[in-house]
Amino acid sequence: MNAPLRRLAMIVTAMFTALMVAATWVQFVDAGRLRDDPRNSRTLYEKLGRERGAITTADGTVIAQSEKVDDRYQYQRKYPKGDLYSAVTGTFSVTTGASGLEAAEDKYLSGTSDRYFFRRVSDLLTGTQPSGAVVETTLRDSVQQAAADGLGNQQGAVVALDPKTGAVLALYSSPGWDPNALASHDRSAAAQARAALEAEDSEPLVSKATRQSYPPGSTFKLITTAAALESGDYTADSLLDGPAELTLPQTSRTLANDDDRPCGTDGKTSLADALRVSCNTAYASLGMTLGQDVLREQAEKFGFNAGFDIPIGVAASTFPTGLDGAQLARSAIGQDSVTATPMQMAMVAAAIANGGVVMQPNLVRTVRGRDLEVLDAPSPDERGRAVSRQTAASLTAMMEGVVESGTGRRAQIPGVSVAGKTGTAQTVAGAAPHAWFTAFAPADDPKVAVAVLVENGGNAAQEASGGSVAAPIAKSVIQAALAAPSSGSAG
């Protein structure tokens, strides 16, 4: 064979080899990614061509279900509660695929989980129409409704947790959005609905409970207090300097208390009283004394600086590095570059309520197949210990003081001891502050921990504070949680 033919043979061989490698890659190595791509219409037709499993609350309220329809998709996804649970369910869309719990639990809802293998074989042999599993969440409908009613037309979020198990009792983001509009089989209408939502300044498609983080303001003082108590150098009775204003290090700027007055007699206040009245200057000084490494380590023990799934994704809350003195002082009171999701601040309260142990938040109670067999039932999962049991007890007593005679009075519930902390977080210049409240109850035997965020003061605008705006919402959510009938262990 002459040289040109040899070269041609080599090129043809190389081309065939490349073709075989590409075909093998597509059919085997990359098959899973291509199958799960939301733009893959064949996969979408296959999933919509079977009855997708329902999503329910722990008390049996259906929040997502499939209905038989006479079109090429065969089943239409419906959301009976509309925007009330949109931050939880997400949607199952013919245009953009799945989001929220619809995406996180898709393998069960669509019936494609490996646990369905023998069921799929049986359905094939018997001619039975395949269907997905029912995902029962840990949510309580009455608690979720209380969160929505409390926020009303205000933008913000509410998260309620079972401190002992991490079960999510409520997860609400306002404004919500209608998943039915995006689940429409009319691709043009669904695309227009999504474009309209994406154009809104309030960003309803972004869950304010789990995906958006904010300066936590004075609710972060719980973490600064925890760090002080854990150091062994402070108790609830330790005296701190609480002047009317504090000059920040290496600057000419000052940090003042909300009422522009000193805290305590002669500008001296106990740690417990500093938390009760939310004394900024005392906590700024305390944070600088403790140091940024101590504060960051304490924040991370509560869950900061790490994202996680519940199984929907929760964005990481942040405590930054490389702070100068002024930044550290402001960070100790939850300002500057410190950010937190409402889920994270609910976890802080829940950990204190749980004797210092942080539980992994979880939205899924059980997954059940067509014959009600349990396919999955997540067990309560400890993330780690944030503080000692003794520190948790001290924090609880101090938080009770906040509600009994401090900034959180509007969260008081007759006959129920409530432990809480207010927060009024400054944002950009000229904007109204965010109003926060995080709490748990009953303080002596906690059943629920809650975090409330009202963006930019809600209807109160510049006059807002965590105590006046967010605390009453938390009160109503706690009352609903304590009144809700138990449906067994919700892990």
C-alpha positions in Angstrom: 0.0 0.0 0.0 1.5 3.4 -1.0 1.8 6.3 1.4 -1.3 8.3 0.4 -3.5 5.2 0.9 -2.0 4.5 4.2 -2.6 8.1 5.4 -6.2 7.9 4.1 -6.7 4.5 5.9 -5.4 6.1 9.1 -7.7 9.1 8.8 -10.7 6.9 8.1 -9.8 4.6 11.1 -9.4 7.6 13.3 -12.8 9.0 12.2 -14.6 5.7 12.9 -12.9 5.5 16.3 -14.0 9.0 17.1 -17.5 8.1 16.0 -17.6 5.0 18.1 -16.3 6.8 21.2 -18.8 9.6 20.7 -21.7 7.2 20.3 -20.6 5.2 23.3 -20.3 8.4 25.4 -23.7 9.6 24.4 -25.5 6.3 24.9 -23.8 5.2 28.2 -21.6 7.8 29.9 -23.7 10.9 29.2 -27.1 9.1 29.0 -28.2 10.1 32.5 -27.5 13.8 32.1 -29.3 13.9 28.7 -32.2 12.0 30.2 -32.6 14.4 33.1 -32.1 17.5 31.0 -35.4 19.5 31.4 -35.2 20.3 27.6 -35.4 16.6 26.7 -39.0 16.5 25.5 -39.0 12.7 25.2 -38.2 12.3 28.9 -40.9 14.9 29.7 -43.5 13.1 27.6 -42.6 9.9 29.4 -43.0 11.5 32.8 -46.2 13.3 31.9 -47.6 10.2 30.3 -47.9 8.6 33.8 -49.7 9.7 36.9 -47.2 11.7 38.9 -47.3 11.2 42.7 -49.0 13.8 44.9 -47.4 16.0 47.4 -49.2 16.5 50.7 -48.8 18.1 54.1 -48.4 16.0 57.2 -52.1 16.5 58.0 -53.2 15.3 54.6 -53.7 18.5 52.6 -52.9 17.9 49.0 -50.6 20.7 47.6 -49.7 19.1 44.3 -51.4 16.4 42.2 -51.8 15.1 38.7 -55.2 15.0 36.9 -56.0 13.0 33.7 -56.4 15.3 30.7 -57.2 14.7 27.0 -54.0 16.0 25.4 -50.6 14.6 24.3 -49.2 14.8 27.8 -52.1 12.8 29.3 -51.7 14.2 32.8 -51.9 17.8 34.0 -50.1 18.9 37.2 -52.3 20.9 39.6 -51.5 22.9 42.7 -54.8 23.3 44.7 -53.3 25.8 47.2 -51.7 28.0 44.6 -49.1 30.4 45.9 -49.4 29.3 49.5 -46.9 26.5 49.0 -45.1 27.7 45.9 -41.7 28.1 47.8 -42.0 24.4 48.7 -43.5 22.6 45.7 -42.0 24.6 42.9 -43.6 23.5 39.7 -43.4 20.8 37.1 -43.4 22.6 33.8 -43.4 21.5 30.1 -41.3 24.6 29.3 -38.6 24.7 32.0 -38.9 21.3 33.8 -39.1 20.9 37.5 -38.2 23.1 40.5 -38.6 23.0 44.3 -39.7 19.8 45.8 -41.0 18.7 42.3 -37.3 18.6 41.3 -35.7 17.4 44.6 -38.1 14.4 44.9 -38.6 13.8 41.1 -37.3 10.2 41.2 -40.1 9.3 43.6 -42.8 11.5 42.2 -42.1 10.3 38.6 -41.7 6.6 39.6 -38.1 6.4 38.2 -36.3 5.7 41.5 -34.3 2.5 41.6 -36.7 1.4 44.4 -39.3 1.1 41.7 -37.4 -1.4 39.5 -39.4 -4.5 40.4 -42.6 -2.4 40.3 -41.8 -1.3 36.8 -41.2 -4.9 35.7 -44.4 -6.0 37.3 -46.4 -3.1 35.6 -44.9 -4.1 32.3 -45.9 -7.7 32.7 -49.4 -7.0 34.0 -50.1 -4.0 31.8 -50.7 -1.8 34.8 -50.5 1.9 34.3 -47.3 3.1 36.1 -47.5 5.9 38.6 -45.3 7.8 41.0 -45.1 7.8 44.8 -46.8 10.2 47.2 -44.4 12.6 49.0 -45.8 13.5 52.4 -44.1 16.6 53.8 -43.6 17.6 57.4 -45.6 20.8 56.9 -48.7 21.6 58.8 -51.4 23.4 56.8 -52.7 25.6 59.7 -49.1 26.7 60.5 -48.4 27.6 56.9 -51.7 29.5 56.7 -50.8 31.4 59.8 -47.5 32.4 58.3 -49.3 33.7 55.1 -52.0 35.5 57.1 -49.4 37.1 59.3 -47.3 38.5 56.5 -50.3 39.5 54.4 -49.3 41.8 51.6 -45.8 42.4 53.1 -42.7 40.9 51.4 -40.8 38.5 53.6 -40.6 35.0 54.8 -41.6 32.7 57.7 -39.9 29.4 58.7 -41.1 27.2 61.6 -39.2 24.1 62.8 -39.7 21.3 65.3 -36.6 21.9 67.4 -36.2 18.3 68.4 -36.4 16.7 65.0 -35.7 19.4 62.5 -39.1 18.9 60.8 -40.2 21.9 58.8 -43.6 22.9 60.0 -44.0 26.0 57.8 -42.0 27.5 55.0 -43.6 30.5 53.4 -42.2 33.2 51.1 -44.1 36.4 50.2 -45.0 37.3 47.5 -45.6 33.8 46.3 -46.5 32.8 42.7 -49.0 30.5 41.1 -47.4 27.2 40.1 -50.4 26.3 38.0 -49.6 29.1 35.5 -46.1 27.6 34.9 -47.4 24.1 34.7 -49.8 24.9 31.9 -49.5 22.6 28.8 -49.8 25.7 26.7 -46.1 26.4 26.2 -46.6 30.0 25.1 -48.8 30.8 28.1 -46.4 29.1 30.5 -43.4 31.0 29.0 -45.2 34.3 29.2 -46.2 33.6 32.9 -42.6 32.8 33.8 -41.3 35.9 32.0 -43.8 38.1 33.9 -42.7 36.6 37.2 -39.0 37.1 36.3 -39.7 40.8 35.5 -41.2 41.6 38.9 -38.9 43.6 41.2 -40.0 41.4 44.2 -38.5 38.3 42.6 -41.3 35.9 43.6 -39.5 32.9 42.0 -36.6 33.3 44.5 -37.7 31.9 47.9 -37.0 34.5 50.6 -37.1 31.7 53.2 -34.3 29.6 51.7 -32.6 31.2 48.8 -32.3 34.9 49.8 -30.1 36.1 52.6 -30.3 39.4 54.5 -28.4 41.2 57.3 -29.9 39.5 60.4 -29.5 42.6 62.6 -29.8 42.1 66.3 -31.1 38.5 66.0 -27.3 37.8 65.4 -26.7 38.9 69.0 -27.8 35.4 70.0 -24.7 34.1 68.3 -22.5 36.8 69.9 -24.0 35.9 73.3 -23.4 32.2 72.7 -19.7 32.9 71.9 -19.3 34.9 75.0 -20.9 32.3 77.3 -19.0 29.5 75.6 -15.7 31.3 76.2 -16.1 30.8 79.9 -15.2 34.4 80.5 -18.8 35.7 80.7 -22.1 34.8 82.4 -25.5 36.4 82.1 -24.6 38.7 85.0 -21.3 39.9 83.5 -21.1 43.7 83.2 -20.5 45.3 79.8 -19.9 48.9 78.8 -23.0 50.3 77.1 -22.5 53.9 76.3 -25.0 55.9 74.2 -22.6 55.7 71.3 -19.3 54.0 70.5 -16.5 55.4 68.2 -15.6 52.7 65.8 -11.8 51.7 65.6 -9.6 53.5 63.1 -12.5 55.7 62.0 -14.4 58.9 62.9 -17.7 57.1 62.6 -19.8 56.1 65.6 -22.3 53.4 66.4 -25.3 54.3 68.5 -28.1 52.6 70.4 -31.6 52.8 68.9 -32.8 55.3 71.5 -29.5 57.2 71.6 -29.2 56.6 75.3 -26.8 54.6 77.4 -27.7 51.1 78.5 -28.1 50.6 82.2 -26.9 52.7 85.1 -23.9 54.8 84.3 -23.5 53.1 80.9 -23.0 49.7 82.5 -25.3 46.8 81.7 -25.3 43.0 82.4 -25.1 40.7 79.4 -28.7 39.6 80.1 -30.0 43.1 80.1 -27.9 44.0 77.0 -29.8 41.2 75.1 -33.1 42.2 76.7 -33.0 45.8 75.4 -30.8 44.9 72.4 -27.9 47.3 73.4 -25.8 47.9 70.2 -22.8 49.5 71.8 -22.4 46.7 74.4 -22.5 44.0 71.8 -20.2 45.9 69.4 -17.6 46.1 72.2 -18.2 42.5 73.2 -17.7 41.4 69.6 -14.3 43.2 69.3 -13.2 41.7 72.6 -14.1 38.2 71.5 -12.5 38.6 68.1 -13.7 37.7 64.6 -12.4 34.1 64.7 -14.4 33.3 67.8 -17.5 34.8 66.3 -17.1 33.0 63.0 -16.4 29.7 64.6 -19.6 30.1 66.7 -21.6 31.1 63.7 -20.4 28.1 61.8 -21.4 25.8 64.6 -25.0 27.1 64.1 -24.7 26.4 60.3 -23.3 29.6 58.8 -20.9 29.5 55.8 -22.4 26.2 54.4 -25.3 25.6 52.1 -27.4 22.4 52.5 -30.5 20.6 51.2 -33.8 20.0 53.0 -34.1 18.4 50.3 -34.7 21.7 48.4 -31.6 23.8 48.4 -30.8 26.4 51.1 -28.3 29.1 50.4 -25.4 29.6 52.7 -25.6 32.3 55.4 -22.3 34.1 55.7 -20.0 35.4 58.4 -17.0 37.0 56.5 -13.3 36.9 57.0 -10.7 39.6 57.0 -12.7 42.1 59.0 -11.2 45.3 60.4 -12.1 46.7 63.8 -15.1 48.7 62.6 -16.4 45.9 60.5 -16.1 43.4 63.4 -18.0 45.7 65.7 -20.9 46.0 63.2 -20.7 42.3 62.4 -21.2 41.5 66.1 -24.7 43.1 65.9 -25.6 41.4 62.6 -24.7 44.2 60.2 -21.9 44.9 57.7 -21.3 41.8 55.6 -23.1 39.3 57.8 -26.1 37.7 56.0 -28.6 35.0 57.0 -31.5 33.3 55.5 -34.7 33.0 57.6 -34.1 29.2 57.6 -30.7 29.8 59.2 -32.1 32.1 62.0 -34.9 29.5 62.7 -32.1 27.0 63.1 -30.3 29.2 65.6 -33.4 29.4 67.8 -34.2 25.7 67.3 -30.6 24.7 68.4 -30.9 26.8 71.6 -34.3 25.2 72.2 -32.9 21.7 71.6 -30.2 22.1 74.4 -27.6 23.3 72.0 -27.8 20.6 69.3 -28.5 21.6 65.7 -30.9 19.3 63.9 -30.8 19.1 60.1 -34.0 20.7 58.8 -36.1 18.3 56.7 -39.3 18.8 54.6 -40.0 15.1 53.8 -41.9 13.0 56.3 -42.5 9.8 54.2 -42.5 8.7 50.6 -45.2 6.0 49.9 -45.8 3.9 46.9 -49.1 2.9 45.3 -49.8 0.2 47.8 -48.8 2.6 50.7 -45.6 0.8 51.3 -42.9 3.2 52.7 -40.2 3.8 50.2 -38.4 6.5 52.3 -38.8 7.9 55.7 -35.9 10.2 56.7 -34.9 10.0 60.4 -34.0 13.0 62.5 -30.4 13.9 61.8 -28.0 15.8 64.1 -25.8 18.3 62.3 -23.7 18.9 65.5 -23.6 20.7 68.8 -23.5 24.5 68.6 -23.3 25.2 72.4 -23.3 23.3 75.6 -26.5 22.4 77.4 -25.6 25.0 80.1 -25.1 27.7 77.6 -28.4 26.8 75.9 -30.2 27.1 79.2 -28.6 30.5 79.9 -29.6 31.7 76.5 -33.1 30.5 76.9 -33.6 32.4 80.2 -32.1 35.5 78.6 -34.5 35.2 75.6 -37.4 34.8 77.9 -36.4 38.2 79.4 -36.6 39.7 75.9 -40.2 38.7 75.5 -41.3 39.3 79.2 -39.9 42.8 79.6 -37.7 43.7 76.6 -38.0 44.4 72.9 -40.1 41.3 72.2 -43.2 42.0 74.4 -45.5 41.7 71.4 -44.7 38.0 71.1 -46.2 37.3 74.6 -48.7 34.4 74.7 -50.9 34.1 77.8 -50.0 30.9 79.6 -47.1 30.1 77.3 -43.4 31.0 78.0 -41.9 32.4 74.8 -38.1 32.9 74.3 -37.2 35.3 71.5 -35.0 37.9 70.0 -35.9 40.9 67.9 -33.8 42.3 65.0 -34.0 45.6 63.1 -31.5 45.4 60.3 -30.3 48.5 58.5 -30.0 48.1 54.7 -28.9 50.6 52.0 -29.0 54.2 52.8 -32.5 55.7 52.8 -34.2 52.3 52.7 -36.5 51.1 55.6 -34.9 48.5 57.8 -35.7 44.7 57.7 -37.8 43.6 60.7 -36.8 40.2 62.2 -38.0 38.0 65.1 -36.8 34.6 66.0 -38.2 32.6 68.9 -39.3 29.2 70.4 -42.0 28.0 72.7 -42.9 26.8 75.2 -39.5 27.8 76.6 -39.5 25.0 79.2 -40.5 22.3 76.6 -40.0 23.6 73.1 -42.4 22.4 70.4 -41.7 25.0 67.7 -39.0 27.4 66.7 -39.7 30.2 64.3 -38.0 33.0 62.3 -39.9 35.9 60.7 -38.4 38.4 58.3 -40.4 41.4 56.9 -38.5 43.1 54.2 -37.9 46.9 54.5 -40.3 47.2 57.4 -43.4 46.0 55.5 -46.3 48.3 55.9 -44.6 50.2 58.8 -41.7 51.2 56.5 -39.2 53.5 58.3 -41.1 53.2 61.6 -40.6 49.4 61.7 -38.8 47.4 64.3 -38.5 43.7 64.8 -40.5 44.0 68.0 -43.4 45.9 66.5 -43.7 44.2 63.0 -42.2 40.7 63.1 -42.9 39.6 66.7 -46.7 39.6 66.3 -46.4 37.4 63.2 -44.2 35.0 65.1 -46.7 34.9 67.9 -49.6 33.8 65.6 -47.4 31.2 64.0 -46.3 29.8 67.3 -50.0 29.7 68.5 -51.0 27.8 65.3 -48.1 25.3 65.8 -49.0 24.6 69.4 -52.7 24.2 68.5 -52.0 21.9 65.5 -52.8 18.2 66.2 -49.8 15.9 66.3 -49.6 13.3 63.5 -46.8 11.3 64.9 -43.0 11.7 64.6 -42.0 14.0 61.7 -38.4 13.6 61.0 
